[in-house]
Amino acid sequence: MSELAKTKISILDLAPIRDDGGPQQALQNSLALAQHAERLGYERFWVAEHHNMDGIASSATAVLLGYLAAGTSTIRLGSGGVMLPNHAPLVIAEQFGTLATLYPGRIELGLGRAPGADQYTAHALRRERSGSADDFPADVEELQGYLGPRTRNQRVVAMPGADTNVPIWLLGSSLFSAQLAGMKGLPYAFASHFAPRMMHEAIRVYRNHFKPSATLDKPYVMLGVPLVAADTDEQADYLVTSVYQRILALIRGQSLVQRPPVDSMEGLWLPHERAAVGDFLGMAVVGGPEKVRARLDVLLEQTDADELIFTGDLYNFDDRLRSFEILAQLR
């Protein structure tokens, strides 16, 4: 049995907006992809909080999760993640407590430490609230208190929220959240889908600092992986050019709407930009079925990850569906 066959697989969706589409189609596609993932036996389907990005429609994460939950029945749904510095913990507890009350056993909460926005957007989100990444450990503790059992002298209660015990994950692209997740005995998801450089060290730090908790008795690691699976290696190499163009636009500070694939990226990027895109997508798995399986088996042998969560922002939605179908069939 291959390593992949023994490993849980999930999907992280950013509700991408095409250059010829809009947010309504993007959100409808997100639901269709979640339903597809449910049919194929994926473990969970997460959506990510991003703001002030014209190519991403998942900004109101909790609202989108409600839409997805109403249109699915069994797959676990969550945030990958909510950027906690942007929000008061009580508000997040009430939002996810409401979701967990409506859809018991299916909602989970992935938390990020970075604001994930420029200073103008951060100010627009917070106004006078002095949210900071430095507050993250205290904010996580406060949030856990709101979602856990109500105590006798508790003056602020999340309702809904109290006693829902929504599962909390910590997300990170550096070592800080890895250490915190280990010390708190929480599951840890590393953002290797866009920041792979510190992956191995973060996994080591998390496992070395892990302390058993009421949540987990041993470490649980999930890794982000960009996926472009197609019926042939050549087709995958063509489809991935849409992903290259999007990351290139991010690096340049340009519009992030999805662009169609091209026969060649030559002339579209400079050598240093090509290198930067390559670093960003260092964990990308691109190819036909056998190439994808071989690459993922090597990754799993090297990391002993418990779960992989895949991004796959292909231009044509049918290609996205097929990519995740190929992956599911490899297990």
C-alpha positions in Angstrom: 0.0 0.0 0.0 1.4 3.4 -0.9 1.8 6.2 1.7 -0.9 8.2 0.0 -3.4 5.4 0.4 -2.9 5.5 4.2 -3.2 9.3 4.5 -6.3 11.5 4.9 -6.8 14.1 2.1 -8.6 17.4 2.2 -9.2 20.5 0.2 -8.5 24.2 0.9 -10.5 26.5 -1.3 -10.1 30.3 -2.0 -13.2 30.6 -4.1 -11.1 32.0 -7.0 -12.7 34.5 -9.4 -12.0 34.3 -13.1 -11.1 37.2 -15.4 -14.4 36.7 -17.2 -16.5 35.9 -14.1 -17.5 37.3 -10.7 -17.9 36.4 -7.0 -21.3 34.8 -7.5 -19.9 32.1 -9.8 -16.9 31.7 -7.6 -19.0 31.0 -4.5 -21.3 28.6 -6.4 -18.2 26.8 -7.7 -17.0 26.5 -4.1 -20.2 24.7 -3.1 -20.0 22.4 -6.2 -16.4 21.6 -5.3 -17.4 20.8 -1.7 -20.1 18.5 -2.9 -17.7 16.9 -5.2 -15.2 16.4 -2.4 -17.9 14.9 -0.2 -18.8 12.3 -2.9 -15.1 11.4 -3.4 -14.5 10.8 0.3 -12.3 13.8 1.2 -11.9 14.3 4.9 -12.5 18.1 5.2 -13.1 21.2 3.1 -11.7 24.5 4.3 -12.0 28.0 3.1 -9.5 30.8 3.7 -10.0 34.4 4.8 -8.5 37.0 2.5 -9.4 40.6 2.2 -9.0 43.3 -0.5 -8.1 40.8 -3.2 -10.2 40.9 -6.3 -9.5 37.3 -7.3 -10.7 35.7 -4.0 -14.3 35.5 -2.8 -13.9 33.8 0.6 -13.5 36.9 2.7 -16.6 36.4 4.8 -15.4 32.9 5.9 -18.1 32.0 8.4 -20.9 33.1 6.0 -19.5 31.0 3.2 -19.2 28.0 5.6 -22.9 28.3 6.4 -23.7 28.2 2.6 -21.4 25.2 2.2 -22.8 23.4 5.2 -26.4 23.8 4.0 -25.5 22.3 0.6 -23.5 19.2 2.0 -24.3 16.6 4.6 -21.2 14.8 5.9 -17.9 16.4 5.0 -16.2 18.4 7.7 -16.1 22.2 7.0 -13.8 24.8 8.5 -11.6 27.8 8.1 -8.1 27.6 6.8 -8.0 29.9 8.4 -9.6 32.8 10.2 -6.9 35.4 10.8 -7.5 36.0 14.5 -5.8 39.5 14.7 -8.6 40.8 12.5 -11.4 39.8 14.9 -12.5 39.9 18.5 -12.4 36.3 19.8 -16.0 36.6 21.1 -17.3 37.4 17.5 -15.5 34.3 16.1 -16.8 32.2 19.0 -20.4 33.3 18.3 -20.0 32.8 14.5 -18.5 29.3 14.7 -20.6 28.4 17.7 -23.7 29.2 15.6 -22.4 27.1 12.8 -21.6 24.2 15.1 -25.1 24.4 16.7 -26.7 24.3 13.2 -24.4 21.6 11.9 -23.2 19.5 14.9 -20.0 17.6 14.5 -19.1 19.1 11.1 -17.6 22.5 11.9 -14.0 23.3 12.8 -11.9 26.4 13.3 -8.4 26.9 11.8 -6.7 30.0 13.2 -3.9 32.1 11.7 -1.6 34.5 13.5 -0.9 36.9 10.6 -3.4 39.6 9.7 -3.0 38.6 6.1 -3.8 42.2 4.8 -2.1 45.5 4.1 -2.2 48.2 6.7 -5.1 50.0 5.1 -7.2 46.9 5.0 -6.2 46.0 8.5 -7.4 49.4 9.7 -10.7 49.0 7.8 -11.2 45.6 9.5 -10.3 46.6 13.0 -11.0 50.3 13.3 -10.0 51.2 16.8 -9.3 47.6 17.9 -5.5 47.2 18.5 -5.4 43.7 17.0 -1.8 42.3 16.8 -0.1 39.0 16.0 1.5 39.4 19.4 -1.9 38.9 21.0 -2.3 35.5 19.3 -1.7 33.2 22.3 -4.0 35.2 24.6 -6.6 35.4 21.8 -6.5 31.6 21.3 -6.9 31.1 25.0 -9.9 33.5 25.2 -11.5 31.8 22.2 -11.1 28.4 23.8 -12.8 29.7 26.9 -15.8 30.9 24.9 -16.2 27.6 23.1 -15.7 25.4 26.1 -17.8 24.6 29.1 -19.4 27.6 30.8 -17.9 28.4 34.2 -19.8 29.6 37.2 -18.4 33.1 37.4 -18.0 33.7 33.6 -19.1 37.2 32.9 -19.0 37.0 29.0 -20.7 34.1 27.4 -20.7 33.2 23.7 -24.3 32.2 22.8 -24.3 30.1 20.7 -20.7 29.0 21.3 -20.5 27.9 24.9 -20.1 24.1 25.3 -19.9 23.6 21.5 -16.2 22.7 21.8 -15.6 23.5 18.2 -12.3 21.8 17.2 -9.5 24.4 16.9 -6.4 24.0 14.7 -3.4 26.3 14.6 -2.1 27.3 11.2 1.3 28.7 10.5 4.1 29.3 8.0 6.8 29.9 10.6 7.9 28.3 13.9 5.8 30.4 16.3 2.4 28.7 15.8 4.2 25.3 15.5 5.5 25.7 19.1 2.2 27.1 20.4 0.2 24.3 18.8 2.5 21.7 20.4 2.4 23.3 23.8 -1.4 23.5 23.7 -1.8 20.0 22.3 -3.7 21.2 19.3 -3.6 19.9 15.7 -1.2 21.9 13.4 -1.5 22.8 9.8 1.6 24.1 8.0 1.1 26.5 5.1 3.5 24.7 2.8 1.2 25.4 -0.1 2.7 28.9 -0.3 5.6 29.0 2.2 7.4 25.7 2.1 10.8 26.8 3.2 10.5 26.1 6.9 8.2 23.1 6.7 10.6 20.4 8.0 11.8 22.6 10.9 8.2 23.6 11.8 7.1 20.0 11.9 10.1 19.2 14.2 9.3 22.1 16.5 5.7 21.1 16.8 6.4 17.5 17.6 9.2 18.3 20.0 7.0 20.7 22.0 3.8 18.6 21.9 2.0 18.0 25.1 -1.0 15.6 25.2 -4.3 17.4 25.9 -8.0 16.8 26.1 -8.0 17.4 22.3 -5.1 15.1 21.2 -2.9 12.5 22.8 -0.3 12.7 20.1 0.8 15.2 17.4 -1.3 15.7 14.3 0.3 17.4 11.3 -1.5 18.5 8.1 0.5 20.0 5.2 -0.8 22.3 2.4 0.0 21.2 -1.1 -0.7 22.9 -4.4 -2.2 20.3 -6.8 -2.5 20.2 -10.6 -3.4 16.7 -11.5 -4.5 15.9 -15.1 -4.7 12.8 -17.3 -1.3 13.4 -18.7 1.9 15.1 -17.6 1.7 17.4 -20.6 -1.8 18.5 -19.9 -0.9 19.3 -16.2 2.1 21.3 -17.4 -0.3 23.4 -19.5 -2.9 23.9 -16.8 -0.5 25.0 -14.2 0.4 28.1 -16.1 -2.8 29.6 -14.8 -1.4 29.1 -11.3 1.9 30.6 -12.3 0.2 33.7 -13.7 -1.7 34.2 -10.5 1.3 34.0 -8.2 3.2 36.3 -10.6 0.4 38.8 -10.3 0.6 38.5 -6.5 4.3 39.2 -6.5 3.8 42.2 -8.8 0.9 43.6 -6.8 -1.5 43.2 -9.7 -5.0 41.8 -10.1 -5.4 38.3 -8.8 -8.3 37.2 -11.1 -7.7 33.9 -12.7 -6.3 33.9 -16.2 -6.5 31.1 -18.8 -3.5 28.8 -19.3 -0.9 29.6 -21.9 1.3 27.4 -24.0 4.4 29.0 -22.5 5.3 31.4 -19.8 8.3 32.7 -21.8 8.0 36.4 -22.2 5.5 36.7 -19.3 8.0 36.6 -16.5 11.6 37.7 -15.8 14.1 35.2 -14.5 14.0 36.5 -10.9 10.2 36.4 -11.0 10.2 32.8 -12.3 12.5 31.9 -9.4 10.2 33.7 -6.9 7.1 31.8 -8.3 9.1 28.6 -8.0 9.9 29.2 -4.4 6.3 30.1 -3.6 5.1 26.8 -5.3 8.0 24.7 -4.0 5.6 22.0 -2.8 3.4 22.0 -5.9 2.6 18.5 -7.3 2.0 18.8 -11.0 1.5 15.9 -13.4 -0.5 12.9 -14.5 -1.6 10.2 -12.0 1.6 8.3 -11.6 3.8 11.3 -11.3 1.4 12.8 -8.7 1.3 9.5 -6.7 5.1 9.2 -6.7 5.7 12.8 -5.6 3.2 12.6 -2.8 4.6 9.2 -1.6 8.0 10.8 -1.3 6.6 13.8 0.6 4.8 11.6 3.0 7.9 9.4 3.6 9.9 12.5 4.3 7.4 14.2 6.7 5.3 11.4 8.1 2.4 13.8 7.8 -1.0 12.7 9.1 -3.0 14.5 6.4 -2.5 16.6 3.3 -4.8 19.5 2.3 -4.7 20.5 -1.3 -5.2 23.8 -3.2 -6.1 23.6 -6.9 -7.1 26.9 -8.4 -7.3 25.9 -12.0 -9.0 28.2 -14.6 -11.6 25.9 -15.9 -13.8 24.5 -13.2 -14.1 21.1 -14.9 -10.3 20.8 -14.7 -10.5 21.5 -11.0 -13.0 18.8 -10.5 -11.0 16.3 -12.5 -7.8 17.2 -10.7 -9.3 16.3 -7.3 -11.0 13.2 -8.8 -7.7 11.9 -10.0 -6.2 12.4 -6.6 -9.0 10.6 -4.9 -8.7 7.7 -7.3 -5.0 7.3 -6.5 -5.7 6.2 -2.9 
